[in-house]
Each structure stands twice: as structure tokens, then as C-alpha cells.
Amino acid sequence: MPKAFTPKVITANALIEGDVVYLTADDRWSPRLTEAELLTDEAHAQVRLLDASNRHAEVVGVYLADMDATQDGPEPTHFREAFRRKGPSNYAHGKQADL
Amino acid sequence: MYTYSDFDAAFVAERNRQFRAQVNRRIDGSLTEDEFKPLRLMNGLYLQLHAYMLRVAIPYGTLSSRQMHKLADIADRWDKGYGHFTTRQNIQYNWPKLTDVPDMLDALAEVQMHAIQTSGNTIRNVTADHFAGAAADEIADPRPVAELIRQWSTDHPEFQFLPRKFKVAVSGSPNDRAVIAAHDVGIRIVQQDGQIGYEVLVGGGLGRTPMIGKTLNGFVAQADLLPYLEAVVSVWNLLGRRDNKYKARIKITVHEHGIDEIRTLVDARFAETKAAFNGADVALYQQIEPQFAAPAFSTRDTADFDRAYEADPVFRAWADINLAEHRAPGYAIAQISLKAHGQTPGDATSEQMRVIADIAKEFGHDELRISHEQNIVLPHVHKSDLPQIHARLKSHGLATANIGLISDIIACPGMDYCALATARSIPVAQQIATRFDELKLENEIGDLKIKISGCINACGHHHVGHIGILGLDRAGVENYQITLGGDHTQTAAIGQRTGPGFSAEEIIPAIERLVDAYLTHRTGAEETFLAAYRRLGMDPFKEALYGETASKRTRAA
């Protein structure tokens, strides 16, 4: 049996700044994970990924990242995505300082 | 130090002009990312976890004070006020914007620096012994050879699309401080019947399949070096496994074909390359070599040093640990540790870079070196100036006395920055250093190299650490494997895995248990960790890590 689809968001790095961004339901790239569109339907997720991947002028390296659906919005299921959301652990740089 | 010729300056300027146009074309949509990526990588620009990263070459680890000042200015103007010195004698800026990178490259060109071939499937920045030109045990300065190779390999038309990256390191001493046996090609300067020549090692490398380099040729004559190297790279360029990137490095080619077959092929190719070289390489070497002439050393007495050494225990501790023997009387090689306890290994703030640059200018014949161990070296300082130098370093947090000790840890950026990483390295290094500083055991433990990588690619050289730590992702949790008995010197060895890995919470206590076992079992303070491991084998260390039963079970197995 194929594995059940787990919730995901679309994420990438911004072309100019290089920082982590998430695709919102209204087609913006937001630096905040809380604003990301949580994709719970596989077919919808694939269409959104295709469209997002074509936005070459805005972002680089578009992919689907696993998330848990929580009351506070999407929460990373893997530590890599948790670091991407926050920034490095040795300095208060990146999103933890900028947002 | 080497000064760019008009050709070098024009080449770098033209490359920078091209890259500026490529960035513009990427932004206006004329180039897709797939088209742009190889172009940016050729110029040292990566896209990492949180931002772009620009990797700048510090050829053979040598910098002038003017160059170091420029690195500081770049950090302030276009980055976050610091830089990260790497195990391949590069500096990395972690936060540049794409649109700023062409200006950063132009700023580097003002001081004869660049980021060319610091990435991609090309011959990378050529590294050298960080004590080059200063070490007491040196046969000859390795930097003229490294500069010759840099010029030959830069934009070499045959070697721009190699099967994989290709790394070269050069040592001028029998004592290897450049880890030459872990490079695709390692070159050791040797002397035979009064003639200088080169022992060429091939097929070393770390990463997922670690290998110690094998001697391909025990003595290549000085005039034959470039045609010989060209033959080596050329043979691999044809044989190398382009079908599988994990099998593409020359270490796999040597392993699959055997060193003898590779030697036969290289010798045959060398007959062709030697005939094709017309002597321009020898003439070029003769132009390069005098530019690395030693500075005019002074002959002052060392009374100031002796007085401070007697009177000031902090200075004495620093001098005992951080100084190395210089070839000129009255001089020393001083290492500036970038491993202050709890700080990020290899990071320097722009202010620290300026302090170091000014010290080099004032006291150090205007020379600096970056070591593969992520520290900075003042290669030529007169001992009488050391008390003043130490005081200045101390007031800027740069006088940590820990070179070669347990807190002098190599750590790759790991998952705090790197897109390839599977776990973090920096926090593990910070915690180990902090813990052993609290225990006040560092000096008693003595010579112990811990090296940490945040993924199997082994940028943190964990395979050749006396204690190696490899960070992995085990079912979505950071997990750290330990290896023991690695050696990065002329007696190079790959460390052996102890067994199952440890969680982020368990790894520091595990290292502490290992060190306790060493202190318990060593014959005395003169037996280093590595010597004790070689004498005792894995068992007592396994027992310390996993308990007695686990250790016995492995023995029985």
C-alpha cells in the first residue's frame, strides 16, 4: 500500500537574498513558516510544486518539506527544517534575529 | 610574497567582469538556475541553508596584512562582520547577497585575491604547510611549487570538467602538517643526492570512502613536476568514473586499477606531456621562486622574551603551547588560536582580523598563514617582540593557549550552515571545549586532536582525528559516531569506528569517558592519546564508551 500523504509546505531560498522562504496560499513567498500554506492533499501539493518551481526569477531550490499541522501553524517534523526556520545555533543571525 | 603579474591581474579582472554579467543575466531571467549554478560554483558561490556562501581562496594559506584588512572590510561591508577559515585554507562568508558578490570579488581583486576554482569539478585551491618558509625542519619552501600549480591549474582547458573535484597539497618538510596523504595528489619536497625533487602521492582522500594516498613516484625532478602532474590528472580525467559521483574521485580510480597500473599509464602519458612542455614552466618557476625569499631576519637578543617567560605565567603557558621552532635564531612561529573555549572553531571577527593584520605588519614581516587546523599563524616573529604581541592578542580574545590540545578542534560548519550536512558540528565542538576547560584537564591530557564533521563528506577531517566525530541523521535525530586512532601527519592513518553512535546529549559525556580511560591507562604524561591507543587497541576505550559487557561481546565476536 502506498504511504499516506503527510502534510507539507513548499519552501525554497530567495534568489537575491538567499534566505529561506515559504509559499503562502495567496502565492507570495514569505520568510515566516507560520504564513505558509499547509498542503494536505497530494494532488494539490504536486500542482503547487510545479507552479512554484517555475518561478525562477524569485527563488532557487523549490521543494516540499514535511510538517505537522498544529494550532500555531505548520511545525517542522525534521530538525533540518527547524534550523532553516530559525537560523544557525552559534550566532543570533538569520531569521531568529531578523523576524 | 608572490605579486600578481599583469597577466594574473587581467585574468582575474576579466573573470570578475564575466561573472558580474552572469549574475545580471540570472537576475533578468536570461539564465535559469540550472544554467547559472555551474557558473557561480566556478567562482566560489554556493547556496547554503540560510543564505549564499562565498568561498575565497587563500592560496597556500599565505596572506599579507593588506589582504587580511581587505577580508575584514569585506566582512563588515557585505557580510555580518566575521569570516570562517576552513580546513582547505579558504575563508567563507556566510551571508552575502547575490547582487553584492560581484562587488566582493572586485574588492578581493584589489588585493590580488579571488574565489576561482574554490568549488566545482576542477583543481581546487592548492594548500601547503602553514609553517612554509619558517619551519626549522623544512627542506624547501613549498609555496613556489604551490603557486606554480595554481597558475597551471587555473582555467586549465583540459581540466575544467573533471570527473570530480581534485585537491592538491604540498609539504616542504618530512613532518607533514598539510595532510598530504588525504589529498587527491600530495606532494612532498625531498632531496636526493643534493638535488631537490618531489615525492608524489596519489589517491588519498577522506569523505565516504577514506583512503591514505600511495606513493606514485618517489622522486620527480624539479623540471618535470608540471608535465608529471598533467600526466596524472590527464590519466584520471579519462579513467575516472563519471557514471557515479561517489566513485569518481581519483582515490577510487587508484583503488580499482591498482597503483601499478596507474603508474604505467602515467609514465606513458608523461612521455607525451614532457615532450609537449617547452620549458616555459621551468622559466615561470624561476620567476616565482625568488618572490618567496625569506625576509631579512634581525639578530637581536631575546632578553625581553626570557624576562616575560620567567615573570608571567600566562605568557609562559601561551609560549609553551602556541610557539613552534623557527629556522632563524631568535625567531619563533606563533600560532593564534581561533578556538577560544565555547567559540566557533575557525571564526574571526573583522576586528580580530585587523588586530592580527596590524601585528603581522608591525612585528611579523607582514606575513600571515591560515592553517588547515583553522588557526592563524604569524610565521616570522622575533622572540623579543612576543610579550608585546601576546598582550595585544590577549586584549582581543586571541591569546587562547590551546594549540594541539583537546579544545583545538577542527569542525566543519555542519548543519548550522551547510546544505549537505546531516547534523550539527559547531555546538559539539563548543561544548567539548567548554567542558574540558571547566575540568582544567587540557594541559594534563596533552596532544589530542578532535576533528568533527557534520556529514560523511568529512570536511572536518574526522577520519584523521585522534578522536573523530561524525554527525549523522538517524531516523530524524542527530547522532554522532566516534572513530579512534586517526592520524593526519606523515604517519597518516584512518580512524576506526568504536561502535554505535551517540545522541547530541550523550556525545560530550562519551568523549569525557574516552579521555578518562586514556588518563587511566597511559604509561605516563609522555604517552600521547594516539600512542596509548596504538599500544592498547580499541578494547579499553570501547569499555569506557559502552560498558564492560559490550566490549567483551565484541571481543568474542
Interface residues (C-beta under 8 A of the other chain):
Chain A: N13 L15 I16 E17 G18 D19 V20 H56 A57 V60 G61 T77 H78 F79 R80 F83 R84 G87 P88 S89 N90 Y91 H93 G94 K95
Chain B: R26 I27 G29 T32 E33 L47 Q48 L49 H50 A51 Y52 K80 N94 W95 P96 K97 L98 T99 T344 D347 M415 D416 Y417 R424 I426 P427 Q430 D473 G476 V477 E478
